[in-house]
């Protein structure tokens, strides 16, 4: 990374280092796990899919209470414990030899990962000022992509070797990476637990019943989940589209992945600089919705043309898609933090983060149906849904931010 992409010294740089350590292990895990579970553990692919779907469903539900735990007990200690728990869960995969143990280990892994994400967000909120959060998250996203790229390369070496020992080495690497991550997190200053506010007029409606009763924030999280359906696009949607609907060579899929990862590493921080408050966040999300619609339309043009015309359309579509991705990410980070009560950041981030799990769980089914079966109309429908969700973020944000809704005035949020 160039100095411009490196966060300032202090807690911000330590958080980025923690992100880098475990993302290298995760990158290796992601590219090898499916074959490890089928070839080494001996599970049928359908059972692997069922087990992981169940695990991430449980993990997404656990994110909220674990985020609340981080708020109440302190985010640094909670994050360290959950990093250790994630490493232990990955390590348990090394000895799994049946479906039930696999599901139990996967549930432990998904639960610890979801909780760790929420605790990290609460830790970040406690260590940096509100005006620095979106910029730091952009740095962390760039760091994540760099680590995943390195890890994917290591995983590729294991795939090339194809031996049981190589697969076991990848899982051991991922487990150790979370242990190192826990050690790095311990270098951060402790963040004091937040006090539980008592009942009173300043408490958000339904706060005592948790984030699930905060309907405006829940709507915002739901709309963000629709926008996150782009997440499985590079890993599943486009590979299927290229193979089934275009004459483009299959190697272009790898090239598009490299293009996306490199662009995020280089430009995510710059994209986030213009997002400084709720107004700028909603604007960039709306703009990104239209850019994503354009990407979908260009992707659709790659069908029924010569191989090199198809490659050109796919590359242009991928450029538009990553521009939309970076803008939507920056905007949603700002909204998710600014609209969460200061004493419930972990809980609210745990809930907002379930959108990632839902998108990863339902996205493959949705994209496979829309793109492979429907073709061009499916692309346009996906793009249209993105535009609608991005524009709906505006009214949802205004309501959650304390605008008058009917005769009810909600909890105020400072719009910078």
C-alpha positions as CSV (number, residue, x, y, z in Angstrom):
1,X,0.0,0.0,0.0
2,X,1.2,3.5,-0.7
3,X,1.5,6.0,2.3
4,X,-1.7,7.7,1.1
5,X,-3.6,4.4,1.7
6,X,-2.0,3.7,5.1
7,X,-4.1,5.0,8.1
8,X,-2.5,7.6,10.5
9,X,-0.3,6.2,13.2
10,X,-2.0,5.1,16.5
11,X,-5.2,3.2,17.0
12,X,-6.3,3.6,13.3
13,X,-3.1,1.9,12.1
14,X,-3.4,-0.9,14.7
15,X,-7.0,-1.6,13.6
16,X,-5.8,-1.8,10.0
17,X,-3.0,-4.2,11.0
18,X,-5.5,-6.4,12.9
19,X,-7.7,-6.4,9.7
20,X,-4.7,-7.4,7.6
21,X,-3.6,-10.3,9.8
22,X,-6.9,-12.2,9.7
23,X,-7.9,-11.3,6.2
24,X,-4.8,-13.1,4.8
25,X,-6.0,-16.3,6.5
26,X,-9.5,-15.7,5.4
27,X,-8.5,-15.2,1.8
28,X,-6.8,-18.6,1.8
29,X,-9.8,-20.2,3.5
30,X,-12.3,-18.8,1.1
31,X,-10.7,-20.3,-2.0
32,X,-10.1,-23.7,-0.5
33,X,-12.9,-24.4,2.0
34,X,-15.4,-25.9,-0.4
35,X,-12.9,-28.4,-1.8
36,X,-11.6,-29.1,1.7
37,X,-15.0,-30.0,3.0
38,X,-15.9,-32.2,0.0
39,X,-12.5,-33.8,-0.7
40,X,-10.9,-34.1,2.7
41,X,-13.8,-34.2,5.1
42,X,-15.9,-36.2,2.6
43,X,-19.1,-34.3,2.7
44,X,-21.5,-34.0,-0.3
45,X,-21.6,-30.5,-1.8
46,X,-25.3,-30.2,-1.0
47,X,-24.6,-31.0,2.7
48,X,-21.8,-28.4,2.7
49,X,-24.2,-25.8,1.4
50,X,-26.9,-26.7,3.8
51,X,-24.5,-26.7,6.8
52,X,-23.0,-23.3,5.9
53,X,-26.5,-21.7,5.2
54,X,-27.7,-22.9,8.6
55,X,-24.5,-21.7,10.3
56,X,-24.6,-18.2,8.8
57,X,-28.3,-17.9,9.7
58,X,-27.5,-18.6,13.3
59,X,-24.4,-16.4,13.2
60,X,-26.4,-13.4,11.9
61,X,-28.9,-13.8,14.7
62,X,-26.0,-13.9,17.2
63,X,-24.5,-10.7,16.0
64,X,-27.0,-8.5,17.8
65,X,-26.6,-9.9,21.4
66,X,-22.8,-10.2,20.9
67,X,-22.7,-6.6,19.8
68,X,-24.7,-5.7,22.9
69,X,-22.2,-7.6,25.0
70,X,-19.4,-5.5,23.5
71,X,-21.3,-2.3,24.4
72,X,-21.9,-3.4,28.0
73,X,-18.6,-5.3,28.8
74,X,-16.2,-3.3,26.7
75,X,-15.5,-3.8,22.9
76,X,-11.7,-4.5,23.1
77,X,-12.0,-7.5,25.5
78,X,-15.0,-8.8,23.6
79,X,-13.3,-8.5,20.3
80,X,-10.2,-10.3,21.6
81,X,-12.2,-13.1,23.0
82,X,-14.2,-13.5,19.8
83,X,-11.1,-13.4,17.7
84,X,-9.7,-16.3,19.8
85,X,-13.1,-18.0,19.5
86,X,-13.0,-17.7,15.7
87,X,-9.5,-19.1,15.6
88,X,-10.6,-22.0,17.7
89,X,-13.6,-22.7,15.5
90,X,-11.4,-22.7,12.4
91,X,-9.0,-25.0,14.2
92,X,-11.9,-27.4,14.9
93,X,-12.4,-27.9,11.2
94,X,-9.1,-29.7,11.1
95,X,-10.6,-32.6,13.1
96,X,-14.1,-32.6,11.8
97,X,-15.0,-35.9,10.0
98,X,-18.8,-35.9,9.8
99,X,-21.8,-33.8,9.0
100,X,-23.0,-33.0,12.5
101,X,-19.6,-32.0,13.8
102,X,-19.1,-29.9,10.7
103,X,-22.4,-28.0,11.3
104,X,-21.5,-27.4,15.0
105,X,-18.1,-26.1,14.0
106,X,-19.5,-24.0,11.2
107,X,-22.1,-22.5,13.6
108,X,-19.4,-21.7,16.1
109,X,-17.3,-20.1,13.3
110,X,-20.2,-18.0,11.9
111,X,-21.3,-16.9,15.4
112,X,-17.8,-15.8,16.4
113,X,-17.2,-14.0,13.1
114,X,-20.5,-12.1,13.3
115,X,-19.9,-11.1,16.9
116,X,-16.3,-10.1,16.1
117,X,-17.4,-7.8,13.3
118,X,-19.9,-6.0,15.6
119,X,-17.3,-5.7,18.4
120,X,-14.8,-4.3,16.1
121,X,-17.2,-1.6,14.9
122,X,-18.0,-0.7,18.5
123,X,-14.2,-0.6,19.2
124,X,-13.7,1.6,16.2
125,X,-16.5,4.0,17.4
126,X,-14.9,4.3,20.8
127,X,-11.4,5.0,19.5
128,X,-11.9,7.5,16.7
129,X,-14.1,10.6,16.3
130,X,-17.4,10.4,14.4
131,X,-15.8,12.5,11.5
132,X,-13.0,10.0,11.1
133,X,-15.0,6.7,11.0
134,X,-16.0,6.5,7.4
135,X,-12.5,7.4,6.3
136,X,-11.0,4.7,8.6
137,X,-13.5,2.2,7.3
138,X,-12.4,2.9,3.8
139,X,-8.8,2.3,4.9
140,X,-9.9,-1.0,6.5
141,X,-11.8,-2.1,3.3
142,X,-8.7,-1.4,1.2
143,X,-6.6,-3.4,3.8
144,X,-9.1,-6.2,3.7
145,X,-8.9,-6.5,-0.1
146,X,-5.1,-6.5,0.1
147,X,-5.1,-9.3,2.7
148,X,-7.7,-11.3,0.8
149,X,-5.7,-11.1,-2.4
150,X,-2.5,-12.3,-0.7
151,X,-4.4,-15.1,1.1
152,X,-6.1,-16.1,-2.2
153,X,-2.7,-16.5,-3.7
154,X,-1.6,-18.8,-0.9
155,X,-4.8,-20.7,-1.2
156,X,-4.2,-21.1,-4.9
157,X,-0.9,-22.8,-4.1
158,X,-2.7,-25.3,-1.9
159,X,-5.2,-25.9,-4.6
160,X,-2.4,-26.5,-7.1
161,X,-0.8,-29.0,-4.7
162,X,-4.2,-30.7,-4.1
163,X,-2.9,-32.7,-1.1
164,X,-4.6,-33.2,2.2
165,X,-1.6,-31.6,4.0
166,X,-1.9,-28.5,1.8
167,X,-5.5,-28.0,2.7
168,X,-4.8,-28.6,6.4
169,X,-2.0,-26.0,6.2
170,X,-4.5,-23.4,4.9
171,X,-6.9,-24.0,7.8
172,X,-4.1,-23.9,10.3
173,X,-2.9,-20.6,8.7
174,X,-6.4,-19.1,9.1
175,X,-6.7,-20.3,12.7
176,X,-3.3,-18.7,13.6
177,X,-4.2,-15.5,11.8
178,X,-7.0,-15.0,14.2
179,X,-4.8,-15.6,17.2
180,X,-2.4,-13.0,15.8
181,X,-5.4,-10.7,15.3
182,X,-6.3,-11.1,18.9
183,X,-2.8,-10.2,20.0
184,X,-2.8,-7.0,17.8
185,X,-6.2,-5.9,19.2
186,X,-4.7,-6.2,22.7
187,X,-2.3,-3.4,21.7
188,X,-5.2,-1.0,21.4
189,X,-6.4,1.3,24.3
190,X,-9.3,-0.1,26.3
191,X,-12.7,1.5,25.6
192,X,-14.9,1.8,28.6
193,X,-18.2,0.0,28.6
194,X,-21.2,2.3,28.0
195,X,-23.7,2.9,30.8
196,X,-27.2,1.6,30.3
197,X,-29.5,4.6,30.1
198,X,-32.6,4.5,32.3
199,X,-36.1,5.1,31.1
200,X,-36.9,8.6,30.2
201,X,-37.9,11.0,27.4
202,X,-34.5,10.9,25.8
203,X,-34.6,7.2,25.2
204,X,-35.4,6.1,21.6
205,X,-38.7,4.5,21.1
206,X,-38.5,0.8,21.7
207,X,-34.8,1.0,22.8
208,X,-35.4,-1.1,25.9
209,X,-36.7,-3.8,23.6
210,X,-33.6,-3.7,21.4
211,X,-32.6,-2.7,17.9
212,X,-35.3,-5.0,16.4
213,X,-38.0,-2.5,17.6
214,X,-36.3,0.4,16.0
215,X,-38.3,0.3,12.8
216,X,-36.7,3.1,10.9
217,X,-33.2,1.7,11.4
218,X,-34.5,-1.8,10.6
219,X,-35.9,-0.4,7.3
220,X,-32.5,1.1,6.6
221,X,-30.8,-2.2,7.2
222,X,-33.3,-4.0,4.9
223,X,-32.7,-1.5,2.1
224,X,-29.0,-1.9,2.5
225,X,-29.4,-5.7,2.2
226,X,-31.0,-5.2,-1.2
227,X,-28.0,-3.1,-2.3
228,X,-25.6,-5.8,-0.9
229,X,-27.0,-8.4,-3.4
230,X,-24.1,-7.3,-5.5
231,X,-21.7,-9.1,-3.2
232,X,-22.0,-12.6,-4.8
233,X,-21.9,-11.0,-8.3
234,X,-18.2,-11.6,-8.9
235,X,-18.0,-15.0,-7.1
236,X,-21.1,-16.5,-8.6
237,X,-23.3,-14.3,-10.8
238,X,-20.7,-13.3,-13.4
239,X,-19.0,-16.7,-13.6
240,X,-22.3,-18.3,-14.4
241,X,-23.3,-15.5,-16.8
242,X,-19.9,-15.7,-18.7
243,X,-20.1,-19.5,-18.9
244,X,-23.8,-19.9,-19.9
245,X,-24.7,-16.7,-21.7
246,X,-21.6,-15.2,-23.4
247,X,-18.9,-16.3,-25.8
248,X,-16.2,-14.7,-23.6
249,X,-13.3,-16.9,-22.4
250,X,-13.7,-18.1,-18.8
251,X,-10.4,-16.5,-17.7
252,X,-12.0,-13.1,-17.9
253,X,-13.8,-14.0,-14.6
254,X,-10.4,-14.0,-12.8
255,X,-9.4,-10.8,-14.5
256,X,-12.7,-9.1,-13.3
257,X,-12.0,-10.2,-9.8
258,X,-8.5,-8.7,-9.9
259,X,-9.8,-5.5,-11.4
260,X,-12.4,-5.2,-8.5
261,X,-9.9,-6.0,-5.8
262,X,-7.3,-3.6,-7.1
263,X,-9.8,-0.8,-7.6
264,X,-11.0,-1.0,-4.0
265,X,-7.5,-1.1,-2.7
266,X,-6.5,2.1,-4.7
267,X,-9.7,4.2,-4.7
268,X,-12.0,3.2,-1.7
269,X,-10.3,5.8,0.6
270,X,-10.6,8.5,-2.0
271,X,-14.2,7.7,-2.6
272,X,-15.0,7.9,1.1
273,X,-13.5,11.4,1.5
274,X,-16.6,13.1,0.1
275,X,-18.9,11.4,2.6
276,X,-19.0,13.5,5.7
277,X,-22.6,13.3,7.0
278,X,-26.0,12.0,6.4
279,X,-26.8,14.3,3.5
280,X,-23.6,13.4,1.5
281,X,-24.1,9.7,2.4
282,X,-27.6,9.6,0.9
283,X,-26.4,11.4,-2.2
284,X,-23.6,9.0,-2.9
285,X,-25.9,6.0,-2.3
286,X,-28.4,7.4,-4.8
287,X,-25.7,8.1,-7.3
288,X,-24.3,4.6,-6.8
289,X,-27.7,3.1,-7.5
290,X,-27.8,4.6,-11.0
291,X,-24.2,3.6,-11.6
292,X,-25.0,0.0,-10.6
293,X,-28.0,0.1,-13.0
294,X,-25.6,1.1,-15.8
295,X,-23.3,-1.7,-14.9
296,X,-26.2,-4.2,-15.1
297,X,-27.2,-2.9,-18.5
298,X,-23.7,-3.1,-19.8
299,X,-23.2,-6.6,-18.5
300,X,-26.4,-7.6,-20.3
301,X,-24.9,-6.4,-23.6
302,X,-22.2,-9.0,-23.4
303,X,-24.6,-11.8,-24.4
304,X,-24.9,-12.7,-28.1
305,X,-21.8,-10.9,-29.4
306,X,-18.3,-11.9,-30.4
307,X,-15.9,-13.0,-27.7
308,X,-13.8,-9.8,-27.6
309,X,-16.8,-7.5,-27.7
310,X,-18.2,-9.6,-24.8
311,X,-14.9,-9.1,-22.9
312,X,-15.0,-5.4,-23.5
313,X,-18.6,-5.1,-22.2
314,X,-17.7,-7.2,-19.2
315,X,-14.7,-5.0,-18.4
316,X,-16.8,-1.8,-18.7
317,X,-19.5,-3.3,-16.6
318,X,-17.0,-4.4,-14.0
319,X,-15.6,-0.8,-13.8
320,X,-19.1,0.6,-13.3
321,X,-19.9,-2.1,-10.7
322,X,-16.8,-1.4,-8.5
323,X,-17.5,2.4,-8.7
324,X,-21.0,1.7,-7.5
325,X,-19.7,-0.7,-4.8
326,X,-17.3,1.8,-3.3
327,X,-19.9,4.6,-3.2
328,X,-22.5,2.4,-1.7
329,X,-20.1,1.1,0.9
330,X,-19.0,4.6,2.0
331,X,-22.5,5.9,2.2
332,X,-23.8,2.9,4.2
333,X,-20.9,3.0,6.7
334,X,-21.8,6.7,7.4
335,X,-25.5,6.0,7.8
336,X,-25.0,2.9,10.0
337,X,-22.9,4.8,12.5
338,X,-24.6,8.2,12.5
339,X,-28.0,6.7,13.0
340,X,-27.0,4.3,15.9
341,X,-27.3,5.6,19.5
342,X,-23.9,6.3,21.0
343,X,-24.4,3.8,23.8
344,X,-25.6,0.9,21.5
345,X,-23.1,1.0,18.6
346,X,-22.1,-2.6,18.9
347,X,-25.7,-3.9,19.1
348,X,-26.8,-1.7,16.1
349,X,-23.7,-2.6,14.0
350,X,-24.4,-6.3,14.8
351,X,-27.9,-5.9,13.4
352,X,-26.8,-3.8,10.3
353,X,-24.1,-6.4,9.6
354,X,-26.7,-9.1,9.2
355,X,-27.4,-7.7,5.7
356,X,-24.0,-9.1,4.6
357,X,-25.0,-12.5,5.8
358,X,-28.4,-12.4,4.2
359,X,-26.9,-11.2,0.9
360,X,-24.3,-14.0,0.9
361,X,-27.0,-16.6,1.8
362,X,-29.8,-15.5,-0.5
363,X,-27.7,-13.7,-3.1
364,X,-26.5,-16.8,-5.0
365,X,-30.0,-18.2,-5.4
366,X,-31.4,-14.8,-6.5
367,X,-28.6,-14.0,-8.9
368,X,-28.6,-17.5,-10.4
369,X,-32.3,-17.2,-11.1
370,X,-32.3,-13.6,-12.4
371,X,-29.2,-13.7,-14.6
372,X,-28.9,-17.3,-15.9
373,X,-32.6,-18.0,-16.3
374,X,-33.9,-14.6,-17.2
375,X,-31.0,-13.1,-19.0
376,X,-31.2,-9.5,-20.0
377,X,-34.5,-8.8,-18.2
378,X,-32.9,-10.3,-15.0
379,X,-30.0,-7.8,-15.2
380,X,-32.4,-4.9,-15.7
381,X,-34.6,-6.1,-12.8
382,X,-31.5,-6.3,-10.6
383,X,-30.4,-2.8,-11.6
384,X,-33.9,-1.4,-11.1
385,X,-34.2,-2.9,-7.6
386,X,-30.9,-1.3,-6.8
387,X,-32.1,2.2,-7.9
388,X,-35.3,1.8,-6.0
389,X,-33.5,0.7,-2.8
390,X,-30.9,3.5,-3.1
391,X,-33.6,6.2,-3.5
392,X,-35.7,4.8,-0.6
393,X,-32.6,5.2,1.6
394,X,-33.3,9.0,1.6
395,X,-36.7,8.9,3.3
396,X,-35.6,6.1,5.6
397,X,-32.6,8.1,6.7
398,X,-34.7,11.3,7.3
399,X,-37.1,9.4,9.5
400,X,-34.4,7.6,11.5
401,X,-32.4,10.9,11.9
402,X,-35.2,12.6,13.8
403,X,-37.4,14.2,11.2
404,X,-41.0,14.7,12.3
405,X,-43.1,11.8,11.2
406,X,-46.8,12.7,11.7
407,X,-46.8,14.1,15.2
408,X,-43.9,12.0,16.5
409,X,-40.4,13.5,16.9
410,X,-37.7,10.8,17.1
411,X,-34.3,10.8,18.7
412,X,-32.2,13.6,17.2
413,X,-29.0,13.0,15.2
414,X,-26.6,15.8,14.4
415,X,-26.3,16.1,10.6
416,X,-22.9,17.5,9.9
